Amino acid sequence: MKYLISLILAAICVPQSSWAEDRKPNVLLLMSDDLNTALSGFGHPQCKTPRLDALARRGVRFENMHCQYPVCGASRASLMTGLYPYTNGMLGNSGNLRENLPDVVTLSQLFRHNGYRAGRVSKIYHMGIPFEIIAGTADHDDAPSWDETVNIKAPEQNAPGKKTEWSPKDKGSQTFTGVEASTGDLKHADGMAADAAIEFLKRNKDKPFFLGCGFVRPHVPLVAPSKYFDLYDRDAMVAPKVPEGDLDDVPKIIRDYKSMGRYGVTPELHKGLLEAYYASVSYMDAQVGRVLDALDELGLRENTIVIFSSDHGYLLGHHNKFQKQHLFEESTRVPFILSVPWMSDSHGTASGHLTELVDLYPTVARLAGLTPPASIQGQSLLPVLKDPSTKSWTKNLAFTISRSGGESIRTPDWRFTHWGFGTKGDELYDRKNDPSEFTNLAKNPKYADRLKQLKARLKAKRKEAGYDPKRYKLK
């Protein structure tokens, strides 16, 4: 009896890192593309995402998670390295991570170095959508991150079905083309990605794995089988409310960038655009569900950490603007769910703590009992996972940069943004009283002290994040 008691006590007292090292939990990273917080589980009143809502009930929703650069390539490189863009040198969709940092150990690479089988399905690092899906390529991938990869080849906007141009004035590659496809789920990119992910799980169910599976929806073109469009009433779609003259107080350098006039989106077209975006989200949600079902069927759920995230937010008419590379809340904030099976006490809860995508790397490493590189700049989310309302979480600032020398800090009550690295105008928003960030207080004398304080905090944070004025200059 004493021996049995001693064994029980020893098991109870085993540090989490030792337990994880022995058990080697699997990691499943699921990423969506160009998805803002349009998930029903995050409070969206119209978009329907039952499978992701179910995942949130098995984990923690991070409701104040922010990306480091609201564009695919830079954000994904930051997430996978745990480094801010100024440090890893990825300031957009161009460039090469491995050329910038030849010896960088990426998140999946750390797991590879520790006996895991690392796989990539579709888009984890940057890919040019839709062209690389049509071609079946991944020109910006990082080969040392993976043991095996699967590129998806799908028709995208060339799929059969009803095609509509919801932004008829825009002739670029990112136009809002919607396709109500007449073919089924498995004939399109995300259905194919789910299939490939399931095959990876079947092949590797008896060994520890790290699988990154990228879903490209709701990135344009907005392609989904027609049944997902049938979930929505186009006439009932509600566009974001924007006060007249909202952009009049925004610095000129960014005021007209991707604003409403470029796209030719009328109020009626806007309803169709939203329907197509939400249909794409629901289609992606269903494919996530198929992968999660496979985890259950293969008996992998109880030993698999599941992460769901988008690469950045997305504007759908907010501030009379569309798409990304802005520094408003809708473009910096991402939906983020982290499900750790053995931390069931926090399942189904949400945290409002300020967090950043660079925090993912140290978190997952620690959960698996691995030691992340000393150079990473994120902060482990373990205290929040254990207690989403914990007072021990010390991060109170999220840092995001963008084009045109845009830099922004988000604190619990304020957002301060400047452009041209501080030479082309400021934005200051009181998020407590103006959560939609409509009124720029930067030129209001009443807030001069607050502006000065936040400017100083931003400059200190940018230095910490690796900013070098000789390397990064306004173009």
C-alpha positions as a Python dict, from the first residue, in 0.01 Angstrom:
ca = {
    (1, 'M'): (0, 0, 0),
    (2, 'K'): (279, 244, 90),
    (3, 'Y'): (447, 163, -241),
    (4, 'L'): (123, 232, -432),
    (5, 'I'): (75, 561, -251),
    (6, 'S'): (432, 662, -327),
    (7, 'L'): (378, 588, -697),
    (8, 'I'): (62, 798, -701),
    (9, 'L'): (234, 1086, -524),
    (10, 'A'): (527, 1064, -761),
    (11, 'A'): (295, 1079, -1060),
    (12, 'I'): (113, 1377, -917),
    (13, 'C'): (439, 1559, -853),
    (14, 'V'): (597, 1495, -1195),
    (15, 'P'): (673, 1838, -1349),
    (16, 'Q'): (472, 1910, -1662),
    (17, 'S'): (787, 1933, -1875),
    (18, 'S'): (895, 1580, -1774),
    (19, 'W'): (546, 1444, -1835),
    (20, 'A'): (539, 1603, -2180),
    (21, 'E'): (885, 1475, -2268),
    (22, 'D'): (778, 1121, -2184),
    (23, 'R'): (445, 1139, -2361),
    (24, 'K'): (555, 1352, -2660),
    (25, 'P'): (219, 1516, -2736),
    (26, 'N'): (136, 1568, -3102),
    (27, 'V'): (79, 1916, -3243),
    (28, 'L'): (-184, 2005, -3504),
    (29, 'L'): (-161, 2363, -3632),
    (30, 'L'): (-463, 2466, -3839),
    (31, 'M'): (-439, 2802, -4013),
    (32, 'S'): (-699, 2997, -4204),
    (33, 'D'): (-615, 3275, -4449),
    (34, 'D'): (-741, 3635, -4438),
    (35, 'L'): (-991, 3551, -4164),
    (36, 'N'): (-1099, 3819, -3919),
    (37, 'T'): (-1299, 3728, -3609),
    (38, 'A'): (-1602, 3630, -3817),
    (39, 'L'): (-1668, 3316, -3614),
    (40, 'S'): (-1993, 3251, -3435),
    (41, 'G'): (-1795, 3134, -3132),
    (42, 'F'): (-1626, 3474, -3118),
    (43, 'G'): (-1960, 3651, -3111),
    (44, 'H'): (-2018, 3720, -3479),
    (45, 'P'): (-2393, 3757, -3527),
    (46, 'Q'): (-2415, 3616, -3881),
    (47, 'C'): (-2122, 3389, -3973),
    (48, 'K'): (-2178, 3020, -3891),
    (49, 'T'): (-1882, 2812, -3773),
    (50, 'P'): (-2013, 2518, -3568),
    (51, 'R'): (-1698, 2304, -3591),
    (52, 'L'): (-1463, 2577, -3472),
    (53, 'D'): (-1711, 2665, -3199),
    (54, 'A'): (-1691, 2302, -3085),
    (55, 'L'): (-1310, 2320, -3086),
    (56, 'A'): (-1331, 2632, -2868),
    (57, 'R'): (-1535, 2433, -2616),
    (58, 'R'): (-1239, 2193, -2597),
    (59, 'G'): (-989, 2472, -2537),
    (60, 'V'): (-937, 2841, -2468),
    (61, 'R'): (-1048, 3126, -2692),
    (62, 'F'): (-797, 3409, -2703),
    (63, 'E'): (-1019, 3707, -2774),
    (64, 'N'): (-747, 3971, -2777),
    (65, 'M'): (-483, 3802, -2995),
    (66, 'H'): (-296, 4024, -3242),
    (67, 'C'): (-75, 3957, -3542),
    (68, 'Q'): (262, 4123, -3595),
    (69, 'Y'): (206, 4233, -3957),
    (70, 'P'): (-132, 4222, -4134),
    (71, 'V'): (-16, 4050, -4450),
    (72, 'C'): (29, 3677, -4511),
    (73, 'G'): (403, 3635, -4563),
    (74, 'A'): (528, 3853, -4280),
    (75, 'S'): (272, 3731, -4027),
    (76, 'R'): (329, 3363, -4096),
    (77, 'A'): (707, 3399, -4079),
    (78, 'S'): (667, 3576, -3745),
    (79, 'L'): (440, 3305, -3605),
    (80, 'M'): (670, 3024, -3718),
    (81, 'T'): (987, 3187, -3581),
    (82, 'G'): (855, 3351, -3263),
    (83, 'L'): (1028, 3667, -3386),
    (84, 'Y'): (896, 4010, -3474),
    (85, 'P'): (923, 4106, -3842),
    (86, 'Y'): (1199, 4359, -3776),
    (87, 'T'): (1412, 4076, -3637),
    (88, 'N'): (1344, 3808, -3899),
    (89, 'G'): (1349, 4062, -4183),
    (90, 'M'): (1017, 3956, -4338),
    (91, 'L'): (831, 4281, -4403),
    (92, 'G'): (576, 4172, -4658),
    (93, 'N'): (515, 3884, -4898),
    (94, 'S'): (855, 3908, -5066),
    (95, 'G'): (1194, 3812, -4929),
    (96, 'N'): (1329, 3483, -4801),
    (97, 'L'): (1329, 3391, -4433),
    (98, 'R'): (1621, 3148, -4460),
    (99, 'E'): (1834, 3405, -4645),
    (100, 'N'): (1765, 3659, -4371),
    (101, 'L'): (1835, 3411, -4088),
    (102, 'P'): (2021, 3105, -4219),
    (103, 'D'): (2039, 2942, -3875),
    (104, 'V'): (1687, 3016, -3757),
    (105, 'V'): (1511, 2720, -3592),
    (106, 'T'): (1144, 2743, -3682),
    (107, 'L'): (864, 2606, -3466),
    (108, 'S'): (817, 2284, -3660),
    (109, 'Q'): (1193, 2250, -3704),
    (110, 'L'): (1235, 2245, -3325),
    (111, 'F'): (999, 1948, -3314),
    (112, 'R'): (1186, 1779, -3602),
    (113, 'H'): (1508, 1813, -3401),
    (114, 'N'): (1337, 1634, -3114),
    (115, 'G'): (1216, 1320, -3288),
    (116, 'Y'): (887, 1442, -3435),
    (117, 'R'): (764, 1385, -3790),
    (118, 'A'): (688, 1733, -3928),
    (119, 'G'): (448, 1776, -4216),
    (120, 'R'): (300, 2067, -4409),
    (121, 'V'): (-23, 2058, -4604),
    (122, 'S'): (-94, 2358, -4829),
    (123, 'K'): (-28, 2712, -4701),
    (124, 'I'): (171, 2762, -4381),
    (125, 'Y'): (436, 3003, -4508),
    (126, 'H'): (339, 3253, -4775),
    (127, 'M'): (181, 3138, -5098),
    (128, 'G'): (42, 3352, -5376),
    (129, 'I'): (-331, 3286, -5374),
    (130, 'P'): (-499, 3196, -5607),
    (131, 'F'): (-214, 3146, -5856),
    (132, 'E'): (-5, 2899, -5654),
    (133, 'I'): (-311, 2689, -5574),
    (134, 'I'): (-396, 2676, -5944),
    (135, 'A'): (-34, 2579, -6022),
    (136, 'G'): (14, 2352, -5718),
    (137, 'T'): (330, 2529, -5602),
    (138, 'A'): (468, 2676, -5278),
    (139, 'D'): (756, 2900, -5384),
    (140, 'H'): (801, 3068, -5043),
    (141, 'D'): (807, 2753, -4831),
    (142, 'D'): (1087, 2681, -4582),
    (143, 'A'): (1223, 2333, -4658),
    (144, 'P'): (1411, 2280, -4327),
    (145, 'S'): (1080, 2316, -4142),
    (146, 'W'): (936, 1989, -4275),
    (147, 'D'): (996, 1620, -4331),
    (148, 'E'): (717, 1604, -4588),
    (149, 'T'): (497, 1849, -4773),
    (150, 'V'): (180, 1844, -4981),
    (151, 'N'): (95, 2121, -5223),
    (152, 'I'): (-267, 2154, -5325),
    (153, 'K'): (-374, 2203, -5686),
    (154, 'A'): (-731, 2326, -5729),
    (155, 'P'): (-932, 2534, -5981),
    (156, 'E'): (-1005, 2834, -5755),
    (157, 'Q'): (-1202, 3098, -5954),
    (158, 'N'): (-1210, 2862, -6254),
    (159, 'A'): (-1433, 2617, -6069),
    (160, 'P'): (-1769, 2544, -6233),
    (161, 'G'): (-2062, 2731, -6087),
    (162, 'K'): (-2214, 3075, -6059),
    (163, 'K'): (-1943, 3342, -6066),
    (164, 'T'): (-2000, 3702, -5953),
    (165, 'E'): (-1761, 3996, -5934),
    (166, 'W'): (-1856, 4166, -5608),
    (167, 'S'): (-1593, 4440, -5654),
    (168, 'P'): (-1629, 4510, -6028),
    (169, 'K'): (-1407, 4819, -6033),
    (170, 'D'): (-1100, 4637, -5901),
    (171, 'K'): (-904, 4455, -6171),
    (172, 'G'): (-618, 4324, -5956),
    (173, 'S'): (-550, 3972, -5833),
    (174, 'Q'): (-725, 4036, -5500),
    (175, 'T'): (-1064, 4126, -5643),
    (176, 'F'): (-1370, 3990, -5461),
    (177, 'T'): (-1469, 3718, -5705),
    (178, 'G'): (-1733, 3487, -5563),
    (179, 'V'): (-1801, 3138, -5697),
    (180, 'E'): (-2103, 2935, -5588),
    (181, 'A'): (-1948, 2610, -5702),
    (182, 'S'): (-2157, 2329, -5846),
    (183, 'T'): (-1898, 2072, -5735),
    (184, 'G'): (-1853, 1922, -5388),
    (185, 'D'): (-1621, 1993, -5096),
    (186, 'L'): (-1338, 1770, -5213),
    (187, 'K'): (-1302, 1943, -5551),
    (188, 'H'): (-1170, 2263, -5392),
    (189, 'A'): (-853, 2362, -5213),
    (190, 'D'): (-962, 2327, -4851),
    (191, 'G'): (-1138, 1996, -4901),
    (192, 'M'): (-823, 1863, -5068),
    (193, 'A'): (-612, 1999, -4781),
    (194, 'A'): (-833, 1824, -4526),
    (195, 'D'): (-795, 1497, -4719),
    (196, 'A'): (-415, 1531, -4723),
    (197, 'A'): (-407, 1616, -4352),
    (198, 'I'): (-617, 1310, -4269),
    (199, 'E'): (-383, 1089, -4473),
    (200, 'F'): (-86, 1232, -4281),
    (201, 'L'): (-256, 1152, -3950),
    (202, 'K'): (-325, 794, -4059),
    (203, 'R'): (37, 740, -4168),
    (204, 'N'): (184, 891, -3853),
    (205, 'K'): (-63, 794, -3582),
    (206, 'D'): (191, 571, -3406),
    (207, 'K'): (470, 828, -3384),
    (208, 'P'): (489, 1184, -3249),
    (209, 'F'): (405, 1442, -3516),
    (210, 'F'): (380, 1813, -3586),
    (211, 'L'): (134, 1883, -3867),
    (212, 'G'): (72, 2227, -4011),
    (213, 'C'): (-239, 2232, -4229),
    (214, 'G'): (-326, 2554, -4410),
    (215, 'F'): (-674, 2637, -4534),
    (216, 'V'): (-683, 2915, -4793),
    (217, 'R'): (-1041, 3030, -4743),
    (218, 'P'): (-1169, 3292, -4692),
    (219, 'H'): (-883, 3441, -4898),
    (220, 'V'): (-1018, 3564, -5231),
    (221, 'P'): (-1143, 3427, -5463),
    (222, 'L'): (-1440, 3344, -5244),
    (223, 'V'): (-1500, 2991, -5370),
    (224, 'A'): (-1723, 2742, -5189),
    (225, 'P'): (-1977, 2474, -5283),
    (226, 'S'): (-2322, 2625, -5326),
    (227, 'K'): (-2459, 2455, -5012),
    (228, 'Y'): (-2250, 2691, -4800),
    (229, 'F'): (-2398, 2993, -4974),
    (230, 'D'): (-2740, 2843, -4896),
    (231, 'L'): (-2663, 2889, -4524),
    (232, 'Y'): (-2702, 3267, -4568),
    (233, 'D'): (-2972, 3509, -4675),
    (234, 'R'): (-2796, 3762, -4894),
    (235, 'D'): (-3057, 4030, -4836),
    (236, 'A'): (-3008, 3997, -4459),
    (237, 'M'): (-2634, 4059, -4465),
    (238, 'V'): (-2537, 4354, -4246),
    (239, 'A'): (-2244, 4570, -4356),
    (240, 'P'): (-2025, 4745, -4096),
    (241, 'K'): (-2161, 5082, -3989),
    (242, 'V'): (-1921, 5366, -4059),
    (243, 'P'): (-1983, 5730, -3963),
    (244, 'E'): (-1969, 5987, -4241),
    (245, 'G'): (-1621, 6131, -4286),
    (246, 'D'): (-1460, 5856, -4079),
    (247, 'L'): (-1132, 5875, -4272),
    (248, 'D'): (-1104, 6255, -4269),
    (249, 'D'): (-883, 6246, -3959),
    (250, 'V'): (-660, 5960, -4079),
    (251, 'P'): (-309, 6049, -4206),
    (252, 'K'): (-303, 6110, -4580),
    (253, 'I'): (-38, 5844, -4647),
    (254, 'I'): (-287, 5567, -4567),
    (255, 'R'): (-626, 5740, -4600),
    (256, 'D'): (-717, 5618, -4948),
    (257, 'Y'): (-532, 5286, -4941),
    (258, 'K'): (-775, 5004, -5029),
    (259, 'S'): (-1068, 5229, -4953),
    (260, 'M'): (-1420, 5185, -5084),
    (261, 'G'): (-1377, 5390, -5403),
    (262, 'R'): (-1118, 5152, -5548),
    (263, 'Y'): (-1353, 4855, -5547),
    (264, 'G'): (-1683, 4986, -5681),
    (265, 'V'): (-1878, 4804, -5410),
    (266, 'T'): (-2235, 4935, -5395),
    (267, 'P'): (-2457, 4863, -5091),
    (268, 'E'): (-2621, 4574, -5278),
    (269, 'L'): (-2289, 4432, -5396),
    (270, 'H'): (-2163, 4462, -5039),
    (271, 'K'): (-2433, 4220, -4924),
    (272, 'G'): (-2325, 3966, -5184),
    (273, 'L'): (-1959, 4012, -5092),
    (274, 'L'): (-2034, 3942, -4726),
    (275, 'E'): (-2242, 3637, -4813),
    (276, 'A'): (-1955, 3499, -5024),
    (277, 'Y'): (-1699, 3567, -4749),
    (278, 'Y'): (-1912, 3399, -4482),
    (279, 'A'): (-1988, 3104, -4712),
    (280, 'S'): (-1613, 3059, -4762),
    (281, 'V'): (-1561, 3069, -4386),
    (282, 'S'): (-1831, 2807, -4331),
    (283, 'Y'): (-1675, 2585, -4597),
    (284, 'M'): (-1335, 2616, -4428),
    (285, 'D'): (-1498, 2544, -4091),
    (286, 'A'): (-1643, 2219, -4224),
    (287, 'Q'): (-1300, 2104, -4346),
    (288, 'V'): (-1147, 2181, -4006),
    (289, 'G'): (-1420, 1960, -3863),
    (290, 'R'): (-1324, 1671, -4091),
    (291, 'V'): (-964, 1684, -3967),
    (292, 'L'): (-1077, 1698, -3605),
    (293, 'D'): (-1309, 1402, -3664),
    (294, 'A'): (-1010, 1207, -3793),
    (295, 'L'): (-821, 1281, -3471),
    (296, 'D'): (-1107, 1121, -3279),
    (297, 'E'): (-1141, 823, -3512),
    (298, 'L'): (-768, 750, -3488),
    (299, 'G'): (-764, 781, -3110),
    (300, 'L'): (-533, 1083, -3120),
    (301, 'R'): (-743, 1350, -2950),
    (302, 'E'): (-620, 1299, -2594),
    (303, 'N'): (-255, 1341, -2691),
    (304, 'T'): (-279, 1616, -2953),
    (305, 'I'): (-243, 1989, -2896),
    (306, 'V'): (-465, 2168, -3148),
    (307, 'I'): (-412, 2530, -3251),
    (308, 'F'): (-641, 2726, -3479),
    (309, 'S'): (-549, 3073, -3598),
    (310, 'S'): (-571, 3312, -3888),
    (311, 'D'): (-262, 3489, -4015),
    (312, 'H'): (-414, 3835, -3967),
    (313, 'G'): (-743, 4019, -3958),
    (314, 'Y'): (-936, 4159, -4252),
    (315, 'L'): (-1151, 4462, -4330),
    (316, 'L'): (-1485, 4406, -4500),
    (317, 'G'): (-1597, 4765, -4531),
    (318, 'H'): (-1488, 4865, -4182),
    (319, 'H'): (-1373, 5227, -4196),
    (320, 'N'): (-1487, 5217, -4562),
    (321, 'K'): (-1185, 4999, -4639),
    (322, 'F'): (-1123, 4645, -4752),
    (323, 'Q'): (-867, 4373, -4698),
    (324, 'K'): (-540, 4400, -4504),
    (325, 'Q'): (-225, 4604, -4428),
    (326, 'H'): (-425, 4854, -4224),
    (327, 'L'): (-360, 4904, -3855),
    (328, 'F'): (-713, 4917, -3721),
    (329, 'E'): (-837, 4654, -3475),
    (330, 'E'): (-1018, 4457, -3745),
    (331, 'S'): (-691, 4394, -3931),
    (332, 'T'): (-455, 4328, -3638),
    (333, 'R'): (-682, 4102, -3431),
    (334, 'V'): (-714, 3733, -3516),
    (335, 'P'): (-934, 3446, -3397),
    (336, 'F'): (-717, 3211, -3194),
    (337, 'I'): (-807, 2883, -3022),
    (338, 'L'): (-567, 2662, -2828),
    (339, 'S'): (-688, 2320, -2719),
    (340, 'V'): (-470, 2122, -2476),
    (341, 'P'): (-650, 1797, -2386),
    (342, 'W'): (-500, 1752, -2039),
    (343, 'M'): (-582, 2110, -1933),
    (344, 'S'): (-955, 2046, -1918),
    (345, 'D'): (-1024, 2283, -1628),
    (346, 'S'): (-996, 2577, -1868),
    (347, 'H'): (-1185, 2422, -2158),
    (348, 'G'): (-1468, 2635, -2294),
    (349, 'T'): (-1330, 2954, -2143),
    (350, 'A'): (-1203, 3276, -2299),
    (351, 'S'): (-925, 3518, -2219),
    (352, 'G'): (-927, 3891, -2284),
    (353, 'H'): (-557, 3932, -2206),
    (354, 'L'): (-349, 4105, -2472),
    (355, 'T'): (-152, 3838, -2656),
    (356, 'E'): (46, 3814, -2981),
    (357, 'L'): (107, 3546, -3241),
    (358, 'V'): (477, 3544, -3149),
    (359, 'D'): (361, 3393, -2820),
    (360, 'L'): (261, 3066, -2989),
    (361, 'Y'): (616, 2931, -3035),
    (362, 'P'): (727, 2932, -2671),
    (363, 'T'): (385, 2807, -2560),
    (364, 'V'): (376, 2498, -2778),
    (365, 'A'): (741, 2421, -2710),
    (366, 'R'): (684, 2430, -2333),
    (367, 'L'): (367, 2221, -2361),
    (368, 'A'): (573, 1952, -2533),
    (369, 'G'): (856, 1975, -2282),
    (370, 'L'): (1094, 2131, -2536),
    (371, 'T'): (1325, 2427, -2484),
    (372, 'P'): (1269, 2704, -2737),
    (373, 'P'): (1565, 2905, -2869),
    (374, 'A'): (1677, 3181, -2634),
    (375, 'S'): (1641, 3431, -2918),
    (376, 'I'): (1264, 3406, -2959),
    (377, 'Q'): (1066, 3714, -2862),
    (378, 'G'): (729, 3569, -2765),
    (379, 'Q'): (603, 3497, -2415),
    (380, 'S'): (463, 3158, -2313),
    (381, 'L'): (84, 3154, -2278),
    (382, 'L'): (89, 2874, -2021),
    (383, 'P'): (-27, 3095, -1731),
    (384, 'V'): (-330, 3202, -1936),
    (385, 'L'): (-403, 2845, -2043),
    (386, 'K'): (-410, 2736, -1682),
    (387, 'D'): (-624, 3031, -1573),
    (388, 'P'): (-763, 3257, -1852),
    (389, 'S'): (-836, 3532, -1599),
    (390, 'T'): (-497, 3510, -1428),
    (391, 'K'): (-338, 3827, -1295),
    (392, 'S'): (10, 3688, -1350),
    (393, 'W'): (5, 3764, -1724),
    (394, 'T'): (233, 4065, -1758),
    (395, 'K'): (207, 4152, -2128),
    (396, 'N'): (5, 4472, -2168),
    (397, 'L'): (102, 4576, -2519),
    (398, 'A'): (69, 4422, -2866),
    (399, 'F'): (295, 4547, -3144),
    (400, 'T'): (200, 4538, -3512),
    (401, 'I'): (369, 4699, -3811),
    (402, 'S'): (265, 4743, -4173),
    (403, 'R'): (341, 4910, -4503),
    (404, 'S'): (440, 5277, -4539),
    (405, 'G'): (632, 5277, -4213),
    (406, 'G'): (316, 5202, -4016),
    (407, 'E'): (366, 5094, -3655),
    (408, 'S'): (97, 5040, -3394),
    (409, 'I'): (72, 4949, -3029),
    (410, 'R'): (-245, 4820, -2870),
    (411, 'T'): (-275, 4854, -2492),
    (412, 'P'): (-578, 4752, -2283),
    (413, 'D'): (-737, 5094, -2329),
    (414, 'W'): (-560, 5264, -2620),
    (415, 'R'): (-433, 5220, -2973),
    (416, 'F'): (-153, 5445, -3098),
    (417, 'T'): (-40, 5426, -3459),
    (418, 'H'): (202, 5634, -3659),
    (419, 'W'): (307, 5624, -4023),
    (420, 'G'): (635, 5687, -4203),
    (421, 'F'): (813, 5557, -3891),
    (422, 'G'): (670, 5859, -3711),
    (423, 'T'): (709, 6125, -3982),
    (424, 'K'): (382, 6093, -4176),
    (425, 'G'): (109, 6131, -3916),
    (426, 'D'): (-35, 5983, -3597),
    (427, 'E'): (-352, 5809, -3485),
    (428, 'L'): (-470, 5784, -3126),
    (429, 'Y'): (-785, 5600, -3023),
    (430, 'D'): (-948, 5570, -2683),
    (431, 'R'): (-1067, 5212, -2708),
    (432, 'K'): (-1258, 5225, -2383),
    (433, 'N'): (-1492, 5495, -2515),
    (434, 'D'): (-1438, 5443, -2888),
    (435, 'P'): (-1389, 5068, -2944),
    (436, 'S'): (-1449, 5101, -3318),
    (437, 'E'): (-1159, 5348, -3350),
    (438, 'F'): (-1358, 5615, -3531),
    (439, 'T'): (-1223, 5930, -3363),
    (440, 'N'): (-853, 6010, -3399),
    (441, 'L'): (-748, 6207, -3092),
    (442, 'A'): (-386, 6262, -3198),
    (443, 'K'): (-434, 6635, -3266),
    (444, 'N'): (-657, 6697, -2966),
    (445, 'P'): (-456, 6904, -2710),
    (446, 'K'): (-644, 6736, -2427),
    (447, 'Y'): (-462, 6411, -2508),
    (448, 'A'): (-113, 6554, -2568),
    (449, 'D'): (35, 6386, -2260),
    (450, 'R'): (-123, 6052, -2350),
    (451, 'L'): (11, 6083, -2705),
    (452, 'K'): (360, 6157, -2579),
    (453, 'Q'): (350, 5863, -2340),
    (454, 'L'): (236, 5617, -2606),
    (455, 'K'): (490, 5747, -2857),
    (456, 'A'): (763, 5669, -2608),
    (457, 'R'): (623, 5320, -2545),
    (458, 'L'): (606, 5249, -2918),
    (459, 'K'): (966, 5360, -2972),
    (460, 'A'): (1084, 5142, -2685),
    (461, 'K'): (889, 4842, -2819),
    (462, 'R'): (1013, 4883, -3177),
    (463, 'K'): (1373, 4878, -3049),
    (464, 'E'): (1298, 4563, -2850),
    (465, 'A'): (1142, 4414, -3166),
    (466, 'G'): (1463, 4463, -3364),
    (467, 'Y'): (1405, 4789, -3551),
    (468, 'D'): (1718, 4930, -3712),
    (469, 'P'): (1675, 5277, -3867),
    (470, 'K'): (1961, 5208, -4107),
    (471, 'R'): (1796, 4891, -4235),
    (472, 'Y'): (1433, 4993, -4249),
    (473, 'K'): (1359, 5318, -4427),
    (474, 'L'): (1041, 5459, -4576),
    (475, 'K'): (1001, 5363, -4940),
}
